[in-house]
């Protein structure tokens, strides 16, 4: 992991004289980091913030994209004719799971709001947001370092995944921190608690809607998380530093 963080690839990689052996390992590491961040956000979000739960779904989608790239890197072994088919199937699976997860989160948020059981604990939201941000920045550095030594154009899309998720985590933690600061002002406690819950509820619906109606269709069509068309580019391989 530390070699990936420092160089974007393993020192033992035989490229360029031989086939790059560390590309799939890189995606395994970044995917595992995204998975850990997503699971932590999911657990904390389920109990303390539906908005954080929605962001967890984005992190899990990023983990799926990294693991898909890992599988493709292992399967193609220089035969790029398999890449398009594998990525198309993987993208459709990720898109369907993402849309289903967004639907479940939207329903859960609505049920909690309607049933007056909507709980938000802002310190937990700040901490889990900062944790997700830190993990995403590590993933971003690893992938960016790898891109300097690689001709794999798919790395650009994975970098954008990490960048997008970092922004989401940062925004959620910042908004929660501002809400905590807002408690220092002369706001009636009942109104303040209502506004915090309302803000979290609307944010969770907004994120769920974005993932269902914007992100999932883009991934289904092979355009990635941010509208880029990196999934149509299939260069592989890496150059040693």
C-alpha positions in Angstrom: 0.0 0.0 0.0 2.8 2.4 0.9 4.5 1.8 -2.4 1.3 2.6 -4.2 0.9 5.8 -2.1 4.5 6.8 -2.9 4.9 5.8 -6.5 1.5 4.6 -7.8 3.0 1.2 -8.5 5.1 -1.5 -7.0 8.9 -1.4 -7.2 8.8 -5.0 -8.3 6.7 -4.3 -11.4 8.5 -5.8 -14.5 7.1 -3.1 -16.9 8.1 -1.9 -19.4 10.1 -4.9 -20.4 7.3 -7.3 -19.3 3.6 -7.3 -18.6 2.6 -4.9 -15.9 1.7 -7.0 -12.8 0.7 -4.4 -10.3 -2.2 -2.7 -12.1 -4.8 -5.0 -10.7 -3.2 -4.9 -7.2 -3.5 -1.1 -7.3 -7.2 -1.3 -8.0 -7.6 -3.9 -5.3 -6.1 -1.5 -2.8 -8.1 1.6 -3.9 -11.2 -0.5 -4.1 -10.7 -1.9 -0.6 -10.2 1.6 0.8 -13.4 2.8 -0.9 -15.2 -0.2 0.5 -14.0 0.5 4.1 -15.0 4.1 3.8 -18.4 3.2 2.4 -19.1 0.6 5.1 -18.1 3.0 7.9 -20.3 5.7 6.4 -23.2 3.3 6.0 -23.1 2.2 9.7 -22.8 5.7 11.0 -25.3 7.1 8.5 -27.9 4.4 9.2 -28.0 5.5 12.9 -27.2 9.2 12.7 -27.7 10.7 9.3 -29.5 9.7 6.1 -27.4 12.1 4.1 -24.2 10.3 5.3 -25.9 7.0 4.3 -26.5 8.4 0.8 -22.9 9.4 0.5 -21.9 5.8 1.6 -23.7 4.5 -1.4 -21.6 6.7 -3.6 -18.4 5.3 -2.0 -19.6 1.7 -2.5 -20.2 2.5 -6.1 -16.7 3.8 -6.4 -15.4 0.6 -4.7 -17.4 -1.4 -7.3 -15.8 0.5 -10.2 -12.3 -0.1 -8.8 -12.9 -3.8 -8.3 -14.4 -4.0 -11.8 -11.2 -2.4 -13.2 -9.2 -5.0 -11.1 -11.1 -7.9 -12.6 -10.7 -6.5 -16.1 -6.9 -6.0 -15.6 -6.6 -9.6 -14.5 -8.8 -11.0 -17.3 -7.5 -9.2 -20.4 -3.8 -10.0 -20.0 -3.0 -8.0 -23.1 -6.1 -9.2 -25.0 -8.0 -5.9 -25.1 -10.9 -7.4 -27.2 -12.4 -8.7 -23.9 -12.3 -5.3 -22.2 -15.4 -3.7 -23.8 -17.7 -6.6 -23.1 -16.5 -7.1 -19.5 -16.8 -3.4 -18.7 -20.3 -3.1 -20.3 -21.6 -6.0 -18.2 -19.9 -4.6 -15.0 -21.3 -1.1 -15.6 -24.8 -2.3 -16.0 -24.6 -4.3 -12.7 -23.1 -1.4 -10.8 -25.8 1.0 -12.3 -28.7 -1.4 -11.3 -27.3 -1.9 -7.7 -26.8 1.9 -7.4 -30.3 2.7 -8.5 -31.8 0.1 -6.2 -29.7 1.4 -3.2 -30.8 5.0 -3.9 -34.4 3.9 -4.1 -34.1 2.1 -0.7 -32.4 5.1 0.9 -35.0 7.5 -0.4 -37.9 5.3 0.9 -36.1 4.9 4.3 -35.6 8.6 4.6 -39.2 9.4 3.7 -40.5 6.8 6.2 -38.3 8.1 9.0 -39.4 11.7 8.3 -43.1 10.8 8.1 -42.9 8.7 11.2 -41.2 11.4 13.2 -38.2 9.1 13.9 -35.6 11.1 12.1 -32.4 11.3 14.1 -29.4 13.4 13.3 -26.2 13.5 15.4 -24.0 16.2 13.9 -20.6 15.3 15.5 -20.9 11.8 14.0 -21.7 13.3 10.6 -18.6 15.6 10.8 -16.3 12.7 11.8 -17.5 10.2 9.2 -17.4 12.9 6.5 -13.8 13.7 7.4 -12.9 10.0 7.5 -14.4 9.5 4.0 -12.5 12.6 2.7 -9.2 11.3 4.1 -9.7 7.9 2.4 -10.7 9.5 -0.9 -7.7 11.8 -0.9 -5.4 8.7 -0.4 -7.1 6.9 -3.3 -6.9 10.1 -5.4 -3.1 10.3 -4.7 -2.5 6.6 -5.5 -4.4 6.7 -8.8 -2.9 10.1 -9.8 0.6 8.8 -9.1 -0.1 5.7 -11.2 -1.3 7.8 -14.1 2.1 9.4 -14.4 3.6 6.0 -15.2 0.7 4.4 -17.1 -0.9 4.6 -20.5 -4.1 3.1 -19.1 -6.7 5.8 -20.0 -9.2 4.2 -17.7 -7.2 5.7 -14.8 -8.6 9.1 -15.6 -12.2 8.0 -14.9 -11.2 6.3 -11.6 -9.4 9.5 -10.5 -12.6 11.4 -11.2 -14.5 8.9 -9.1 -12.2 9.5 -6.2 -12.3 13.3 -6.7 -16.1 13.3 -6.8 -16.4 11.2 -3.7 -14.0 13.4 -1.8 -16.1 16.5 -2.7 -19.2 14.8 -1.5 -17.7 13.7 1.9 -16.1 17.2 2.3 -19.4 18.9 1.6 -21.3 16.8 4.1 -18.8 17.2 6.9 -18.6 21.0 6.2 -22.4 21.5 6.3 -22.6 19.4 9.5 -19.9 21.5 11.1 -21.6 24.8 10.0 -24.8 23.4 11.6 -22.9 22.8 14.9 -21.6 26.3 14.8 -25.2 27.5 14.1 -26.2 26.1 17.5 -24.1 28.8 19.2 -26.6 31.5 17.9 -29.8 32.4 19.5 -32.1 29.9 17.8 -35.0 28.2 19.6 -33.9 24.6 20.3 -37.0 23.0 18.8 -36.7 25.1 15.6 -33.0 24.4 15.4 -33.5 20.6 15.7 -36.2 20.7 13.1 -34.0 22.6 10.6 -31.1 20.2 11.1 -33.4 17.2 10.4 -35.0 18.9 7.5 -31.6 19.8 6.0 -30.4 16.2 6.4 -33.6 14.9 4.9 -33.5 17.1 1.9 -29.8 16.3 1.3 -30.4 12.6 1.5 -33.2 12.9 -1.0 -31.1 15.1 -3.3 -28.1 12.6 -3.2 -30.4 9.6 -3.7 -32.1 11.3 -6.6 -28.8 12.3 -8.2 -27.5 8.7 -8.0 -30.8 7.2 -9.3 -31.6 9.6 -12.2 -28.1 11.0 -13.1 -25.3 8.8 -11.9 -26.8 5.3 -12.5 -27.9 6.1 -16.1 -24.4 7.5 -16.9 -22.8 4.4 -15.6 -25.3 2.2 -17.5 -24.4 4.0 -20.7 -20.7 3.7 -19.9 -20.0 7.4 -19.3 -18.7 7.1 -15.7 -19.6 9.0 -12.6 -19.0 12.5 -13.9 -20.1 12.5 -17.4 -16.7 11.5 -18.8 -16.4 8.8 -21.4 -13.5 7.0 -19.8 -15.3 3.6 -20.0 -15.0 3.7 -23.8 -11.2 3.9 -23.6 -9.5 0.6 -23.1 -5.7 1.3 -23.1 -3.9 -0.9 -20.5 -0.4 -1.3 -19.3 2.1 0.8 -17.4 5.5 2.2 -17.7 7.9 1.7 -14.8 9.1 4.8 -13.0 
